[in-house]
Amino acid sequence: MSGHHIALVALLLAALVVVVAGLAVSRWHSLTRRVGSFRSTQRRHGRWVRGIAHYGARDLYWWRLRSLAPRPEQTWPRGQIGVVERRAAVEGTEPGGPLLVRLRVAPGEEVELVMTPEAYAGLTSWLEAAPPVAHHVI
């Protein structure tokens, strides 16, 4: 392979890296700038994974922070979410530190998220402000 070919391959690889980095920054920027979005960390298979959660009209969406996926990795229906437990994420920390929140997201399914107290206040407000469920009368 000649020096010309090596330079061309290196240029194409550099362009590919710039495009992927641009897509990642654009995705991160659009996720964090949405109204109703907050940073959170989720325990997945024993590991903590950083992400962005977003309140939708009917669902809570969660995206992995380090991903290029256009769709959320997880979606939880608003009507099935309930707070099971809330405590300090790190024992012995002063009030105002991150919280570990365990949520029931479906019957028999729970998720652990670490979030700020402000994000927790927003989450509980969003859950409590759910529109009334339509009851069908026969």
C-alpha positions in Angstrom: 0.0 0.0 0.0 1.5 3.3 -1.0 1.8 6.4 1.2 -1.0 8.0 -0.8 -3.4 5.2 0.1 -2.4 5.3 3.7 -3.1 9.0 3.9 -6.5 8.6 2.3 -7.5 5.9 4.7 -6.3 8.0 7.7 -8.3 11.0 6.3 -11.4 8.8 6.0 -11.0 7.4 9.5 -10.5 10.9 10.9 -13.7 12.1 9.1 -15.6 9.2 10.5 -14.5 9.9 14.0 -15.5 13.6 13.6 -19.0 12.6 12.3 -19.6 10.1 15.1 -18.4 12.6 17.8 -20.7 15.2 16.3 -23.7 12.8 16.4 -22.9 12.0 20.0 -22.7 15.6 21.1 -25.8 16.5 19.2 -27.8 13.6 20.8 -26.5 14.5 24.2 -27.4 18.2 23.7 -30.9 17.4 22.5 -31.6 15.0 25.4 -30.4 17.3 28.1 -32.1 20.4 26.8 -35.6 19.0 26.7 -38.1 20.2 29.3 -38.7 17.4 31.7 -35.3 15.8 31.3 -32.9 14.9 34.2 -29.7 13.0 34.6 -29.8 9.7 36.4 -27.8 6.6 36.9 -29.5 3.2 36.7 -28.4 -0.1 38.1 -28.3 -2.6 35.2 -27.1 -6.1 35.8 -25.1 -5.1 38.9 -23.4 -2.2 37.1 -24.3 1.5 37.3 -25.1 3.1 33.9 -25.3 6.8 33.4 -28.3 8.1 31.4 -30.9 10.8 30.8 -34.6 10.3 31.9 -37.4 12.3 30.3 -41.0 12.7 31.4 -43.4 12.1 28.5 -47.2 12.6 28.6 -47.8 8.9 29.3 -44.4 7.4 29.9 -41.0 7.9 31.6 -38.2 7.4 29.0 -34.6 6.5 29.8 -31.7 6.8 27.4 -28.1 5.6 28.0 -25.8 8.5 28.0 -23.1 6.7 26.0 -25.1 5.6 23.0 -26.1 6.8 19.6 -29.5 5.0 19.7 -32.3 7.3 18.5 -34.9 5.6 20.7 -34.9 5.3 24.5 -33.4 2.2 25.9 -36.3 1.8 28.4 -39.9 3.1 28.6 -42.0 2.8 31.7 -45.8 3.6 31.6 -46.7 6.4 34.0 -49.7 4.6 35.5 -47.5 1.6 36.6 -44.7 3.6 38.2 -44.6 3.9 42.0 -41.9 4.9 44.4 -40.9 1.9 46.6 -38.0 3.5 48.5 -36.0 6.7 48.6 -32.7 7.1 50.6 -29.4 8.8 50.4 -27.2 7.3 47.6 -24.2 7.5 49.8 -24.5 6.7 53.5 -23.6 9.5 55.8 -23.9 12.3 53.3 -25.6 15.6 54.2 -29.1 16.4 53.0 -29.2 17.6 49.4 -26.9 14.9 48.1 -27.9 12.3 45.5 -30.8 10.0 46.2 -31.2 6.3 45.4 -34.8 5.8 44.4 -36.3 2.4 43.9 -39.3 2.4 41.5 -41.9 -0.2 40.7 -42.2 0.1 37.0 -44.4 -2.9 36.3 -45.9 -5.7 38.4 -43.0 -7.6 39.8 -40.4 -5.3 38.2 -38.3 -2.7 40.0 -35.6 -0.3 38.9 -33.0 1.6 40.9 -32.1 5.2 39.9 -29.7 7.7 41.4 -30.8 11.3 40.9 -30.6 14.7 42.5 -33.2 15.8 45.1 -34.6 18.3 42.5 -35.0 15.5 40.0 -36.8 13.4 42.6 -39.2 16.3 43.4 -39.9 16.6 39.7 -40.5 12.9 39.4 -42.9 12.7 42.3 -44.8 15.8 41.1 -45.1 14.3 37.6 -46.4 11.0 39.0 -49.0 12.8 41.2 -50.1 15.1 38.5 -51.2 12.3 36.2 -54.6 12.9 34.5 -57.5 10.9 36.0 -58.0 7.5 34.6 -61.2 7.2 32.5 -63.5 4.7 34.2 -65.9 2.9 31.8 -69.4 2.5 33.2 -71.5 -0.2 31.6 
